[in-house]
Amino acid sequence: MPGGHILDTHARPANGVHAIQIEFDRSLYLDPAGDRPGDTLPAVARMLRDMIDALADEAATPLSIAAE
């Protein structure tokens, strides 16, 4: 799969090592020439931080399994 090299290389679910790959279009954080950080970089960094925080919160929440 394109872009899956990081996951294929580093994830080892059978050993408890899981991986998530997040990709952002370069136009979201680079200047129009695509060679320097753009004005939107701080907003993209905040969005990524929010995603990480939400994932960490979710992972820290104990699973509740209904007894049936």
All heavy atoms as TSV, in Angstrom:
chain	resi	resn	atom	element	x	y	z
A	1	MET	N	N	0.849	-1.175	0.000
A	1	MET	CA	C	0.000	0.000	0.000
A	1	MET	C	C	0.893	1.236	0.000
A	1	MET	O	O	1.884	1.269	0.727
A	1	MET	CB	C	-0.938	-0.050	1.211
A	1	MET	CG	C	-0.612	0.874	2.366
A	1	MET	SD	S	-1.829	0.893	3.671
A	1	MET	CE	C	-1.066	-0.236	4.804
A	2	PRO	N	N	0.572	2.235	-0.793
A	2	PRO	CA	C	1.390	3.458	-0.804
A	2	PRO	C	C	1.396	4.112	0.581
A	2	PRO	O	O	0.372	4.208	1.237
A	2	PRO	CB	C	0.689	4.352	-1.823
A	2	PRO	CG	C	-0.122	3.437	-2.656
A	2	PRO	CD	C	-0.489	2.284	-1.774
A	3	GLY	N	N	2.573	4.530	0.994
A	3	GLY	CA	C	2.673	5.215	2.277
A	3	GLY	C	C	2.657	4.297	3.479
A	3	GLY	O	O	2.774	4.736	4.601
A	4	GLY	N	N	2.519	3.007	3.254
A	4	GLY	CA	C	2.420	2.080	4.367
A	4	GLY	C	C	3.747	1.544	4.866
A	4	GLY	O	O	3.772	0.714	5.770
A	5	HIS	N	N	4.839	2.019	4.317
A	5	HIS	CA	C	6.162	1.516	4.704
A	5	HIS	C	C	6.407	1.651	6.205
A	5	HIS	O	O	6.916	0.721	6.836
A	5	HIS	CB	C	7.263	2.237	3.920
A	5	HIS	CG	C	8.634	1.882	4.372
A	5	HIS	ND1	N	9.227	0.676	4.055
A	5	HIS	CD2	C	9.516	2.542	5.154
A	5	HIS	CE1	C	10.428	0.630	4.616
A	5	HIS	NE2	N	10.630	1.751	5.281
A	6	ILE	N	N	6.050	2.784	6.773
A	6	ILE	CA	C	6.270	2.999	8.214
A	6	ILE	C	C	5.507	1.958	9.027
A	6	ILE	O	O	6.040	1.365	9.967
A	6	ILE	CB	C	5.851	4.421	8.628
A	6	ILE	CG1	C	6.717	5.464	7.925
A	6	ILE	CG2	C	5.894	4.605	10.140
A	6	ILE	CD1	C	8.182	5.408	8.270
A	7	LEU	N	N	4.253	1.724	8.638
A	7	LEU	CA	C	3.461	0.733	9.366
A	7	LEU	C	C	4.030	-0.662	9.181
A	7	LEU	O	O	4.154	-1.425	10.143
A	7	LEU	CB	C	2.005	0.775	8.890
A	7	LEU	CG	C	1.272	2.090	9.108
A	7	LEU	CD1	C	-0.133	2.005	8.542
A	7	LEU	CD2	C	1.238	2.476	10.562
A	8	ASP	N	N	4.377	-1.003	7.945
A	8	ASP	CA	C	4.943	-2.323	7.678
A	8	ASP	C	C	6.259	-2.532	8.410
A	8	ASP	O	O	6.572	-3.630	8.844
A	8	ASP	CB	C	5.178	-2.508	6.169
A	8	ASP	CG	C	3.887	-2.581	5.377
A	8	ASP	OD1	O	2.820	-2.838	5.973
A	8	ASP	OD2	O	3.950	-2.366	4.150
A	9	THR	N	N	7.037	-1.466	8.557
A	9	THR	CA	C	8.350	-1.560	9.177
A	9	THR	C	C	8.297	-1.590	10.702
A	9	THR	O	O	9.044	-2.317	11.345
A	9	THR	CB	C	9.230	-0.374	8.731
A	9	THR	OG1	O	9.325	-0.395	7.309
A	9	THR	CG2	C	10.622	-0.458	9.323
A	10	HIS	N	N	7.395	-0.804	11.292
A	10	HIS	CA	C	7.436	-0.612	12.740
A	10	HIS	C	C	6.319	-1.287	13.532
A	10	HIS	O	O	6.507	-1.566	14.717
A	10	HIS	CB	C	7.455	0.884	13.059
A	10	HIS	CG	C	8.665	1.571	12.505
A	10	HIS	ND1	N	9.925	1.390	13.034
A	10	HIS	CD2	C	8.825	2.392	11.449
A	10	HIS	CE1	C	10.800	2.092	12.336
A	10	HIS	NE2	N	10.157	2.712	11.367
A	11	ALA	N	N	5.186	-1.534	12.928
A	11	ALA	CA	C	4.086	-2.155	13.670
A	11	ALA	C	C	4.330	-3.650	13.835
A	11	ALA	O	O	4.771	-4.322	12.902
A	11	ALA	CB	C	2.765	-1.916	12.951
A	12	ARG	N	N	4.070	-4.131	15.010
A	12	ARG	CA	C	4.157	-5.555	15.323
A	12	ARG	C	C	2.979	-5.903	16.231
A	12	ARG	O	O	3.150	-6.139	17.430
A	12	ARG	CB	C	5.468	-5.892	16.036
A	12	ARG	CG	C	6.731	-5.597	15.254
A	12	ARG	CD	C	6.980	-6.668	14.201
A	12	ARG	NE	N	8.206	-6.389	13.470
A	12	ARG	CZ	C	8.252	-5.711	12.336
A	12	ARG	NH1	N	7.160	-5.215	11.809
A	12	ARG	NH2	N	9.390	-5.519	11.694
A	13	PRO	N	N	1.759	-5.920	15.690
A	13	PRO	CA	C	0.582	-6.159	16.526
A	13	PRO	C	C	0.665	-7.445	17.352
A	13	PRO	O	O	0.214	-7.468	18.496
A	13	PRO	CB	C	-0.570	-6.221	15.523
A	13	PRO	CG	C	-0.078	-5.471	14.336
A	13	PRO	CD	C	1.409	-5.694	14.299
A	14	ALA	N	N	1.246	-8.490	16.799
A	14	ALA	CA	C	1.359	-9.748	17.540
A	14	ALA	C	C	2.222	-9.589	18.789
A	14	ALA	O	O	2.088	-10.354	19.744
A	14	ALA	CB	C	1.927	-10.841	16.641
A	15	ASN	N	N	3.099	-8.584	18.783
A	15	ASN	CA	C	3.967	-8.317	19.938
A	15	ASN	C	C	3.469	-7.132	20.761
A	15	ASN	O	O	4.200	-6.615	21.600
A	15	ASN	CB	C	5.397	-8.042	19.470
A	15	ASN	CG	C	6.024	-9.250	18.812
A	15	ASN	OD1	O	5.662	-10.383	19.100
A	15	ASN	ND2	N	6.957	-9.020	17.915
A	16	GLY	N	N	2.259	-6.642	20.462
A	16	GLY	CA	C	1.702	-5.524	21.210
A	16	GLY	C	C	2.199	-4.163	20.769
A	16	GLY	O	O	2.007	-3.177	21.476
A	17	VAL	N	N	2.867	-4.097	19.623
A	17	VAL	CA	C	3.362	-2.825	19.104
A	17	VAL	C	C	2.459	-2.416	17.941
A	17	VAL	O	O	2.477	-3.038	16.877
A	17	VAL	CB	C	4.827	-2.926	18.620
A	17	VAL	CG1	C	5.303	-1.596	18.047
A	17	VAL	CG2	C	5.729	-3.381	19.758
A	18	HIS	N	N	1.653	-1.401	18.183
A	18	HIS	CA	C	0.705	-0.934	17.182
A	18	HIS	C	C	1.180	0.405	16.629
A	18	HIS	O	O	1.944	1.118	17.276
A	18	HIS	CB	C	-0.692	-0.808	17.794
A	18	HIS	CG	C	-1.168	-2.104	18.359
A	18	HIS	ND1	N	-1.760	-3.079	17.589
A	18	HIS	CD2	C	-1.095	-2.610	19.614
A	18	HIS	CE1	C	-2.053	-4.117	18.335
A	18	HIS	NE2	N	-1.659	-3.861	19.581
A	19	ALA	N	N	0.737	0.730	15.435
A	19	ALA	CA	C	1.174	1.969	14.797
A	19	ALA	C	C	-0.003	2.620	14.082
A	19	ALA	O	O	-0.899	1.937	13.595
A	19	ALA	CB	C	2.294	1.693	13.802
A	20	ILE	N	N	0.045	3.936	14.037
A	20	ILE	CA	C	-0.932	4.726	13.299
A	20	ILE	C	C	-0.132	5.671	12.415
A	20	ILE	O	O	0.807	6.311	12.876
A	20	ILE	CB	C	-1.831	5.547	14.244
A	20	ILE	CG1	C	-2.668	4.633	15.109
A	20	ILE	CG2	C	-2.717	6.489	13.443
A	20	ILE	CD1	C	-3.447	5.355	16.181
A	21	GLN	N	N	-0.506	5.749	11.172
A	21	GLN	CA	C	0.155	6.675	10.264
A	21	GLN	C	C	-0.837	7.769	9.910
A	21	GLN	O	O	-1.945	7.491	9.468
A	21	GLN	CB	C	0.612	5.941	9.005
A	21	GLN	CG	C	1.344	6.834	8.029
A	21	GLN	CD	C	2.012	6.030	6.933
A	21	GLN	OE1	O	2.515	4.943	7.162
A	21	GLN	NE2	N	2.013	6.567	5.733
A	22	ILE	N	N	-0.429	9.005	10.121
A	22	ILE	CA	C	-1.262	10.161	9.809
A	22	ILE	C	C	-0.533	10.977	8.756
A	22	ILE	O	O	0.648	11.288	8.924
A	22	ILE	CB	C	-1.512	11.022	11.063
A	22	ILE	CG1	C	-2.216	10.193	12.127
A	22	ILE	CG2	C	-2.313	12.268	10.715
A	22	ILE	CD1	C	-2.268	10.840	13.492
A	23	GLU	N	N	-1.215	11.298	7.689
A	23	GLU	CA	C	-0.597	12.072	6.622
A	23	GLU	C	C	-1.357	13.376	6.425
A	23	GLU	O	O	-2.576	13.398	6.489
A	23	GLU	CB	C	-0.595	11.272	5.316
A	23	GLU	CG	C	0.239	10.013	5.412
A	23	GLU	CD	C	0.361	9.285	4.090
A	23	GLU	OE1	O	0.270	9.946	3.032
A	23	GLU	OE2	O	0.559	8.066	4.112
A	24	PHE	N	N	-0.609	14.433	6.207
A	24	PHE	CA	C	-1.179	15.746	5.911
A	24	PHE	C	C	-0.689	16.172	4.536
A	24	PHE	O	O	0.493	16.006	4.217
A	24	PHE	CB	C	-0.708	16.802	6.927
A	24	PHE	CG	C	-1.312	16.647	8.291
A	24	PHE	CD1	C	-0.644	15.943	9.279
A	24	PHE	CD2	C	-2.529	17.214	8.596
A	24	PHE	CE1	C	-1.190	15.807	10.543
A	24	PHE	CE2	C	-3.080	17.085	9.852
A	24	PHE	CZ	C	-2.416	16.379	10.829
A	25	ASP	N	N	-1.572	16.731	3.749
A	25	ASP	CA	C	-1.188	17.294	2.463
A	25	ASP	C	C	-0.233	18.455	2.725
A	25	ASP	O	O	-0.497	19.316	3.576
A	25	ASP	CB	C	-2.437	17.786	1.737
A	25	ASP	CG	C	-2.143	18.253	0.339
A	25	ASP	OD1	O	-1.313	19.183	0.187
A	25	ASP	OD2	O	-2.752	17.727	-0.598
A	26	ARG	N	N	0.867	18.488	2.014
A	26	ARG	CA	C	1.878	19.528	2.239
A	26	ARG	C	C	1.328	20.934	2.078
A	26	ARG	O	O	1.812	21.869	2.700
A	26	ARG	CB	C	3.054	19.332	1.290
A	26	ARG	CG	C	3.848	18.104	1.610
A	26	ARG	CD	C	4.962	17.919	0.623
A	26	ARG	NE	N	5.682	16.696	0.955
A	26	ARG	CZ	C	6.678	16.229	0.270
A	26	ARG	NH1	N	7.094	16.856	-0.810
A	26	ARG	NH2	N	7.268	15.120	0.640
A	27	SER	N	N	0.321	21.076	1.237
A	27	SER	CA	C	-0.245	22.417	1.034
A	27	SER	C	C	-0.912	22.953	2.292
A	27	SER	O	O	-1.166	24.153	2.393
A	27	SER	CB	C	-1.252	22.404	-0.124
A	27	SER	OG	O	-2.400	21.647	0.224
A	28	LEU	N	N	-1.169	22.078	3.262
A	28	LEU	CA	C	-1.778	22.526	4.518
A	28	LEU	C	C	-0.789	23.227	5.443
A	28	LEU	O	O	-1.197	23.987	6.314
A	28	LEU	CB	C	-2.399	21.345	5.262
A	28	LEU	CG	C	-3.607	20.692	4.609
A	28	LEU	CD1	C	-4.024	19.461	5.391
A	28	LEU	CD2	C	-4.747	21.689	4.503
A	29	TYR	N	N	0.497	22.954	5.286
A	29	TYR	CA	C	1.461	23.518	6.237
A	29	TYR	C	C	2.677	24.192	5.598
A	29	TYR	O	O	3.489	24.780	6.303
A	29	TYR	CB	C	1.921	22.458	7.242
A	29	TYR	CG	C	2.573	21.245	6.621
A	29	TYR	CD1	C	3.933	21.240	6.354
A	29	TYR	CD2	C	1.825	20.117	6.314
A	29	TYR	CE1	C	4.538	20.131	5.793
A	29	TYR	CE2	C	2.420	19.002	5.749
A	29	TYR	CZ	C	3.768	19.015	5.487
A	29	TYR	OH	O	4.366	17.919	4.929
A	30	LEU	N	N	2.815	24.104	4.284
A	30	LEU	CA	C	3.943	24.768	3.616
A	30	LEU	C	C	3.480	26.026	2.891
A	30	LEU	O	O	2.297	26.190	2.597
A	30	LEU	CB	C	4.603	23.814	2.618
A	30	LEU	CG	C	5.315	22.610	3.198
A	30	LEU	CD1	C	5.889	21.741	2.084
A	30	LEU	CD2	C	6.407	23.015	4.174
A	31	ASP	N	N	4.438	26.875	2.569
A	31	ASP	CA	C	4.118	28.086	1.795
A	31	ASP	C	C	3.734	27.684	0.370
A	31	ASP	O	O	3.881	26.517	-0.013
A	31	ASP	CB	C	5.287	29.076	1.817
A	31	ASP	CG	C	6.515	28.598	1.062
A	31	ASP	OD1	O	6.513	27.464	0.524
A	31	ASP	OD2	O	7.483	29.359	0.990
A	32	PRO	N	N	3.205	28.617	-0.421
A	32	PRO	CA	C	2.773	28.263	-1.781
A	32	PRO	C	C	3.869	27.638	-2.650
A	32	PRO	O	O	3.578	26.798	-3.502
A	32	PRO	CB	C	2.310	29.601	-2.364
A	32	PRO	CG	C	1.852	30.370	-1.172
A	32	PRO	CD	C	2.814	29.983	-0.077
A	33	ALA	N	N	5.121	28.001	-2.435
A	33	ALA	CA	C	6.215	27.395	-3.197
A	33	ALA	C	C	6.510	25.971	-2.724
A	33	ALA	O	O	7.171	25.204	-3.412
A	33	ALA	CB	C	7.468	28.262	-3.092
A	34	GLY	N	N	6.039	25.634	-1.539
A	34	GLY	CA	C	6.229	24.296	-1.002
A	34	GLY	C	C	7.599	24.023	-0.444
A	34	GLY	O	O	7.969	22.867	-0.243
A	35	ASP	N	N	8.361	25.089	-0.146
A	35	ASP	CA	C	9.723	24.861	0.347
A	35	ASP	C	C	10.001	25.463	1.717
A	35	ASP	O	O	11.122	25.366	2.209
A	35	ASP	CB	C	10.751	25.354	-0.675
A	35	ASP	CG	C	10.601	26.831	-0.987
A	35	ASP	OD1	O	9.682	27.477	-0.462
A	35	ASP	OD2	O	11.428	27.342	-1.772
A	36	ARG	N	N	8.998	26.081	2.325
A	36	ARG	CA	C	9.175	26.661	3.661
A	36	ARG	C	C	7.875	26.487	4.452
A	36	ARG	O	O	6.811	26.387	3.863
A	36	ARG	CB	C	9.477	28.154	3.576
A	36	ARG	CG	C	10.781	28.483	2.903
A	36	ARG	CD	C	11.032	29.985	3.021
A	36	ARG	NE	N	12.374	30.315	2.612
A	36	ARG	CZ	C	13.442	30.235	3.402
A	36	ARG	NH1	N	13.332	29.869	4.636
A	36	ARG	NH2	N	14.632	30.548	2.945
A	37	PRO	N	N	7.977	26.504	5.768
A	37	PRO	CA	C	6.743	26.456	6.560
A	37	PRO	C	C	5.836	27.632	6.195
A	37	PRO	O	O	6.308	28.746	5.999
A	37	PRO	CB	C	7.234	26.578	8.000
A	37	PRO	CG	C	8.653	26.105	7.952
A	37	PRO	CD	C	9.176	26.514	6.607
A	38	GLY	N	N	4.559	27.343	6.082
A	38	GLY	CA	C	3.597	28.386	5.759
A	38	GLY	C	C	2.942	28.964	6.997
A	38	GLY	O	O	3.161	28.489	8.123
A	39	ASP	N	N	2.114	29.959	6.787
A	39	ASP	CA	C	1.419	30.612	7.898
A	39	ASP	C	C	0.461	29.665	8.622
A	39	ASP	O	O	0.095	29.910	9.763
A	39	ASP	CB	C	0.626	31.820	7.387
A	39	ASP	CG	C	1.532	32.919	6.853
A	39	ASP	OD1	O	2.718	32.963	7.247
A	39	ASP	OD2	O	1.041	33.737	6.045
A	40	THR	N	N	0.042	28.605	7.945
A	40	THR	CA	C	-0.917	27.679	8.542
A	40	THR	C	C	-0.270	26.566	9.366
A	40	THR	O	O	-0.980	25.766	9.982
A	40	THR	CB	C	-1.791	27.045	7.446
A	40	THR	OG1	O	-0.927	26.421	6.496
A	40	THR	CG2	C	-2.650	28.101	6.752
A	41	LEU	N	N	1.057	26.517	9.399
A	41	LEU	CA	C	1.738	25.464	10.159
A	41	LEU	C	C	1.289	25.413	11.621
A	41	LEU	O	O	1.002	24.324	12.129
A	41	LEU	CB	C	3.255	25.605	10.062
A	41	LEU	CG	C	4.057	24.565	10.854
A	41	LEU	CD1	C	3.753	23.151	10.378
A	41	LEU	CD2	C	5.537	24.859	10.756
A	42	PRO	N	N	1.194	26.530	12.338
A	42	PRO	CA	C	0.748	26.441	13.734
A	42	PRO	C	C	-0.644	25.819	13.886
A	42	PRO	O	O	-0.874	25.036	14.813
A	42	PRO	CB	C	0.766	27.895	14.212
A	42	PRO	CG	C	1.772	28.568	13.334
A	42	PRO	CD	C	1.609	27.902	11.989
A	43	ALA	N	N	-1.548	26.114	12.970
A	43	ALA	CA	C	-2.894	25.544	13.046
A	43	ALA	C	C	-2.855	24.035	12.805
A	43	ALA	O	O	-3.563	23.267	13.478
A	43	ALA	CB	C	-3.817	26.228	12.046
A	44	VAL	N	N	-2.031	23.599	11.867
A	44	VAL	CA	C	-1.907	22.164	11.593
A	44	VAL	C	C	-1.267	21.469	12.792
A	44	VAL	O	O	-1.689	20.378	13.183
A	44	VAL	CB	C	-1.111	21.913	10.297
A	44	VAL	CG1	C	-0.837	20.432	10.096
A	44	VAL	CG2	C	-1.865	22.482	9.099
A	45	ALA	N	N	-0.280	22.092	13.401
A	45	ALA	CA	C	0.354	21.521	14.592
A	45	ALA	C	C	-0.651	21.398	15.732
A	45	ALA	O	O	-0.670	20.387	16.449
A	45	ALA	CB	C	1.544	22.373	15.018
A	46	ARG	N	N	-1.510	22.409	15.905
A	46	ARG	CA	C	-2.557	22.333	16.942
A	46	ARG	C	C	-3.537	21.197	16.646
A	46	ARG	O	O	-3.951	20.473	17.549
A	46	ARG	CB	C	-3.303	23.650	17.060
A	46	ARG	CG	C	-2.575	24.703	17.882
A	46	ARG	CD	C	-3.461	25.901	18.207
A	46	ARG	NE	N	-4.045	26.533	17.020
A	46	ARG	CZ	C	-3.423	27.440	16.260
A	46	ARG	NH1	N	-2.202	27.840	16.570
A	46	ARG	NH2	N	-4.032	27.957	15.210
A	47	MET	N	N	-3.907	21.047	15.374
A	47	MET	CA	C	-4.824	19.977	15.001
A	47	MET	C	C	-4.210	18.615	15.320
A	47	MET	O	O	-4.873	17.737	15.883
A	47	MET	CB	C	-5.160	20.056	13.513
A	47	MET	CG	C	-6.088	18.962	13.059
A	47	MET	SD	S	-6.613	18.974	11.325
A	47	MET	CE	C	-5.436	19.956	10.475
A	48	LEU	N	N	-2.932	18.437	15.000
A	48	LEU	CA	C	-2.258	17.185	15.300
A	48	LEU	C	C	-2.187	16.962	16.812
A	48	LEU	O	O	-2.433	15.862	17.302
A	48	LEU	CB	C	-0.860	17.165	14.676
A	48	LEU	CG	C	-0.036	15.909	14.913
A	48	LEU	CD1	C	-0.759	14.665	14.425
A	48	LEU	CD2	C	1.324	16.048	14.254
A	49	ARG	N	N	-1.876	18.009	17.561
A	49	ARG	CA	C	-1.823	17.893	19.024
A	49	ARG	C	C	-3.187	17.497	19.587
A	49	ARG	O	O	-3.286	16.654	20.484
A	49	ARG	CB	C	-1.382	19.232	19.620
A	49	ARG	CG	C	-1.306	19.278	21.136
A	49	ARG	CD	C	-0.058	18.589	21.645
A	49	ARG	NE	N	-0.401	17.282	22.169
A	49	ARG	CZ	C	0.476	16.333	22.437
A	49	ARG	NH1	N	1.748	16.523	22.236
A	49	ARG	NH2	N	0.103	15.182	22.903
A	50	ASP	N	N	-4.252	18.086	19.040
A	50	ASP	CA	C	-5.610	17.737	19.477
A	50	ASP	C	C	-5.921	16.272	19.172
A	50	ASP	O	O	-6.553	15.580	19.981
A	50	ASP	CB	C	-6.646	18.642	18.815
A	50	ASP	CG	C	-6.597	20.078	19.315
A	50	ASP	OD1	O	-5.956	20.336	20.366
A	50	ASP	OD2	O	-7.204	20.946	18.649
A	51	MET	N	N	-5.474	15.803	18.013
A	51	MET	CA	C	-5.692	14.401	17.657
A	51	MET	C	C	-4.947	13.475	18.614
A	51	MET	O	O	-5.498	12.466	19.069
A	51	MET	CB	C	-5.229	14.153	16.215
A	51	MET	CG	C	-6.082	14.825	15.170
A	51	MET	SD	S	-5.346	14.784	13.518
A	51	MET	CE	C	-5.319	13.043	13.164
A	52	ILE	N	N	-3.713	13.823	18.927
A	52	ILE	CA	C	-2.922	13.008	19.852
A	52	ILE	C	C	-3.560	12.996	21.234
A	52	ILE	O	O	-3.674	11.946	21.871
A	52	ILE	CB	C	-1.469	13.531	19.920
A	52	ILE	CG1	C	-0.770	13.280	18.582
A	52	ILE	CG2	C	-0.705	12.894	21.077
A	52	ILE	CD1	C	0.549	14.012	18.428
A	53	ASP	N	N	-3.993	14.167	21.700
A	53	ASP	CA	C	-4.634	14.244	23.011
A	53	ASP	C	C	-5.917	13.422	23.063
A	53	ASP	O	O	-6.184	12.716	24.043
A	53	ASP	CB	C	-4.932	15.696	23.383
A	53	ASP	CG	C	-3.670	16.502	23.672
A	53	ASP	OD1	O	-2.592	15.894	23.881
A	53	ASP	OD2	O	-3.770	17.755	23.669
A	54	ALA	N	N	-6.729	13.498	22.008
A	54	ALA	CA	C	-7.978	12.734	21.961
A	54	ALA	C	C	-7.696	11.232	21.966
A	54	ALA	O	O	-8.373	10.464	22.662
A	54	ALA	CB	C	-8.799	13.126	20.736
A	55	LEU	N	N	-6.688	10.815	21.217
A	55	LEU	CA	C	-6.324	9.409	21.191
A	55	LEU	C	C	-5.810	8.950	22.557
A	55	LEU	O	O	-6.174	7.877	23.042
A	55	LEU	CB	C	-5.270	9.157	20.115
A	55	LEU	CG	C	-4.811	7.715	19.945
A	55	LEU	CD1	C	-5.976	6.798	19.618
A	55	LEU	CD2	C	-3.754	7.633	18.867
A	56	ALA	N	N	-4.987	9.769	23.190
A	56	ALA	CA	C	-4.472	9.425	24.520
A	56	ALA	C	C	-5.608	9.331	25.532
A	56	ALA	O	O	-5.632	8.416	26.359
A	56	ALA	CB	C	-3.440	10.456	24.965
A	57	ASP	N	N	-6.559	10.258	25.463
A	57	ASP	CA	C	-7.720	10.207	26.364
A	57	ASP	C	C	-8.523	8.928	26.140
A	57	ASP	O	O	-8.956	8.275	27.096
A	57	ASP	CB	C	-8.627	11.422	26.159
A	57	ASP	CG	C	-8.027	12.716	26.675
A	57	ASP	OD1	O	-7.017	12.660	27.425
A	57	ASP	OD2	O	-8.557	13.784	26.324
A	58	GLU	N	N	-8.718	8.584	24.883
A	58	GLU	CA	C	-9.476	7.373	24.550
A	58	GLU	C	C	-8.750	6.131	25.054
A	58	GLU	O	O	-9.358	5.222	25.616
A	58	GLU	CB	C	-9.690	7.292	23.043
A	58	GLU	CG	C	-10.630	6.222	22.605
A	58	GLU	CD	C	-12.069	6.443	23.027
A	58	GLU	OE1	O	-12.485	7.592	23.189
A	58	GLU	OE2	O	-12.789	5.432	23.199
A	59	ALA	N	N	-7.447	6.092	24.877
A	59	ALA	CA	C	-6.657	4.935	25.306
A	59	ALA	C	C	-6.638	4.804	26.825
A	59	ALA	O	O	-6.525	3.698	27.350
A	59	ALA	CB	C	-5.241	5.044	24.762
A	60	ALA	N	N	-6.745	5.916	27.535
A	60	ALA	CA	C	-6.696	5.894	28.996
A	60	ALA	C	C	-8.041	5.558	29.623
A	60	ALA	O	O	-8.116	5.290	30.821
A	60	ALA	CB	C	-6.216	7.255	29.511
A	61	THR	N	N	-9.093	5.555	28.833
A	61	THR	CA	C	-10.434	5.252	29.348
A	61	THR	C	C	-10.620	3.745	29.401
A	61	THR	O	O	-10.489	3.069	28.385
A	61	THR	CB	C	-11.518	5.878	28.430
A	61	THR	OG1	O	-11.284	7.277	28.348
A	61	THR	CG2	C	-12.896	5.612	28.955
A	62	PRO	N	N	-10.945	3.228	30.595
A	62	PRO	CA	C	-11.154	1.773	30.685
A	62	PRO	C	C	-12.330	1.337	29.812
A	62	PRO	O	O	-13.327	2.049	29.695
A	62	PRO	CB	C	-11.471	1.546	32.160
A	62	PRO	CG	C	-11.110	2.798	32.866
A	62	PRO	CD	C	-11.110	3.904	31.853
A	63	LEU	N	N	-12.174	0.186	29.222
A	63	LEU	CA	C	-13.268	-0.366	28.420
A	63	LEU	C	C	-14.357	-0.877	29.352
A	63	LEU	O	O	-14.081	-1.501	30.373
A	63	LEU	CB	C	-12.768	-1.526	27.558
A	63	LEU	CG	C	-11.759	-1.186	26.474
A	63	LEU	CD1	C	-11.288	-2.475	25.802
A	63	LEU	CD2	C	-12.388	-0.260	25.453
A	64	SER	N	N	-15.580	-0.602	28.999
A	64	SER	CA	C	-16.684	-1.172	29.774
A	64	SER	C	C	-17.372	-2.198	28.893
A	64	SER	O	O	-17.811	-1.905	27.781
A	64	SER	CB	C	-17.665	-0.084	30.208
A	64	SER	OG	O	-18.244	0.534	29.092
A	65	ILE	N	N	-17.418	-3.401	29.375
A	65	ILE	CA	C	-18.024	-4.480	28.628
A	65	ILE	C	C	-19.301	-4.876	29.342
A	65	ILE	O	O	-19.288	-5.235	30.519
A	65	ILE	CB	C	-17.058	-5.673	28.506
A	65	ILE	CG1	C	-15.770	-5.234	27.801
A	65	ILE	CG2	C	-17.724	-6.849	27.786
A	65	ILE	CD1	C	-14.693	-6.292	27.779
A	66	ALA	N	N	-20.382	-4.769	28.625
A	66	ALA	CA	C	-21.683	-5.074	29.227
A	66	ALA	C	C	-21.806	-6.560	29.483
A	66	ALA	O	O	-21.450	-7.390	28.651
A	66	ALA	CB	C	-22.807	-4.603	28.298
A	67	ALA	N	N	-22.295	-6.886	30.657
A	67	ALA	CA	C	-22.563	-8.289	30.984
A	67	ALA	C	C	-23.912	-8.649	30.383
A	67	ALA	O	O	-24.878	-7.940	30.527
A	67	ALA	CB	C	-22.577	-8.484	32.493
A	68	GLU	N	N	-23.923	-9.766	29.691
A	68	GLU	CA	C	-25.185	-10.155	29.056
A	68	GLU	C	C	-25.617	-11.501	29.522
A	68	GLU	O	O	-24.958	-12.340	29.893
A	68	GLU	CB	C	-25.021	-10.134	27.554
A	68	GLU	CG	C	-24.559	-8.773	27.144
A	68	GLU	CD	C	-24.989	-8.391	25.730
A	68	GLU	OE1	O	-25.868	-9.033	25.174
A	68	GLU	OE2	O	-24.421	-7.436	25.224
